[in-house]
Amino acid sequence: MSANSRLTVAFHLMTWLANKQLNNVEWVPSEQMAISVNTNPVFIRRILSVLKKANLVQVQHGGKQAGWKLARKASDILLLEVFEALETKPLFDMHHSILNPACHIAQGIQPALRDVYDDVEDSIRRSFSQKSVADLLDRTLNG
């Protein structure tokens, strides 16, 4: 099973835009960001569109100033906001098949896992709520 990289790409884009913001570059074309991620600009625009709906980025179409930028200062955008914009489903899912009603493990595993999964997701949310896009940029540039 392959992992979904959309969140990683979203963090990459937000960090990239934060760096541009730091250097007073206002609007950045998606084609430039696609080069950094080494992927198709259409894929980049799909992710940016999700981030736009969450009011994390802004877009300007047409003309010399076409492109994308952060909607707020990078220090005011929490990683949790990016996470919540991209991850609309629970991180973990239960079995997709009907479990054996005669098996004691099958009957108790889902409630037990639900508690574990909730704890893990709460921990992720807490961690993301303590870091901003500016923090991620600082860590990216300074190790």
N, C-alpha and C positions, 0 to 999 in steps of 0.2 A: 504494500500500500504506500503510495507516495504522499508526501506531506504537501499541503497547500502553501504556496509561497507568496500569496497575495499580501499578507500582512507584512512580510519582510520587504517586499517591493514597496508597499505604502510607507513603511518607516524609512526606506532608502530615499524615496521621493521627497518626503517631508524634510529629511535631513539635508538633502541636496538644495531644496528651496530655502531652507534656513540659512545655509551657507551663502546663497545668492543674496538673501535679505541682509545678511551681515555685511556683504560687500556692496550694498546699495544698488543691486541689480533688481529692477522691479518686476518685469514680465519675462518669463522664460518659456520658449516653445517646447512642446512635448517631445519634439524630435531630438532636442539636446539632452533631455532627461533619458530618452530611450537609449542614447549612446552610452550613458553612464551605466545603465542597467544591462546593456547589451541585449536588448529585446526590441520588439516591434512597437512603434509609437501608438498604434491602435490599442495595444494591451495597456500601455501607460495611460492613455486617455480614459480607458474604462475605469481604472483604479482612481484616477484623478476625479472623474465624474462622481464616484461614490464619496470621495472626500469633500467634493463641492456640496453635495446634498447634506453633508454633516456640518457645513459652514466652516470647514477647516482650510480650504483653498478657494481662490477666486480665479475666474477665467475672463479673458478679454479676447474677443474674436476679431479677426481682420486687421489689416493695416500693419504699420511698422511696430506697434506696441502689442501685437498679439502674443498670447501666452498665458502662463499660470503664475500665481504667487500665493504665499501664505495669506490667509485671511486676517491673522493676528500676529503679534510678535511670537517668535518661536518659544520664548520663555513662558508664554501664556497658553501654549497648547500642550496638554498632557498626552503622554503615550496612550493613556486609557481612552481618550477621545478617538484616537486613530483606531485602536483595537475595537472599540464599540461600533465604529462606522463600518468596519470590514467584517467583523465576526457577529453575524446576526443570529446564528444558531448556537446551541450549546457546543462546547468544545468536544465533548465526548458523547457518544450515543450508545444505547443499549442494543441488545441482540435484535436482529431483524426477523428472526424466526420465532415460532412459538416454542417455548421451552418445555421439556418433559415434566408433566405434572407429578410424576411418581418419584422424581429425583429431588432430594432435600437440598442439594447444592443449587440446582436450577431454580428452586423456589425462593431461596434466600440471597442469591448473588446480586440481583438487581438492586434491592434496597441497600445492601452493603456497599455496592459500587457507587450508588447515587450519592451516599454520604461522602465517600472518598473523592469523587469527581467534583462535588460542590466545594469541598475544602481546597482542592487544587485550583479550581477556577477563581475562588475568592482570593487565594494567594496571588495569582497572576494579576487580578484586578488591583489588589493593594499595591503590588510592585509597580505596575504601570501608572497608578495614580500618584506615585511619588517622583516620577521622572517626566521632564518636559522634552520637547523636540530640541530645545537648546542644549539640554543635558546630553542628549544623544549626539548632537553635533560636536560638542566639546569632547566627548569620549572618542568619537570618530577621528577627530583631528589630532588629539593629544594622547590617544592610547589609554 
